[in-house]
Amino acid sequence: MFAQFRSFAKLFAKGQTVSVPLYMTLLNLNDDATVALREIRSAIRGSPHLQDEVIALFENPNWRPQLVGGVALLLGAATPTTLDALWRAVDAGSWASPQLVGVASTVDTQFVSHAMERIIARCPIVAERLDRMPWPERHSAAGPESIIQHSAKLFAALVGVVELSQERPDWLTQELAKSDAQALLATDQGGSRSLAPKWRSAWSKLQG
């Protein structure tokens, strides 16, 4: 699993003071996440081919490397190429899409336009990779959601972050008034509309 991103291998093992694999602490950015952040900073400094490794994290269909890649972007590994890789992971149906949306909203200066494009299109998922995976492998890599549920999860996460602005954009108000948008929001069972903003807020607090 680690061959293409060896510099980040420690994130998939337990830390000396953490009882779970370090990537798990990134899901909610609890106090233990500081250990994972230290390891990611070390990986960024030590990687011989940082951009290639970060892209490999996102190209892995498993949400765990994708989440590590997202935090690596927050810690200095963001480039136009790695941002493109993040959006591809999101569009392919990542179980960690709320967290990755939180990342994108922080590091992508074109976030609102990218979000608007997807919200208006109702977040279609590029599902070829998931469709090819045997169910047990897919369940582990991307969770139990169906393709439409992945769309709903991403849609809700994007809506939740875009509407954080002081005044909700007119285009978003217009889209959310439509029945298919409401149906998609109702399909999301994971609370992604609030989870993505909460994750971004937790990141801000960690940065002091």
Protein Blocks (a to p, Z undefined) as FASTA:
>chain_A
ZZmmmmlmmmmcccfkbcbdfklmmmnopaklmmmmmmmmmmmmmpmblmlmmmmmmmpm
bfklmmmmmmmmmnopacfklmmmmmmmmmnopaklmmmmmmmmmmmmklmmmmmmmmmn
oopacfklmmmpcfklmmmmnojadfklmmmmmmmmmmmmmmmpmbacfklmmmmmpmkl
mmmmmmpmnlpmmmmmmmmmmmmmmnZZ
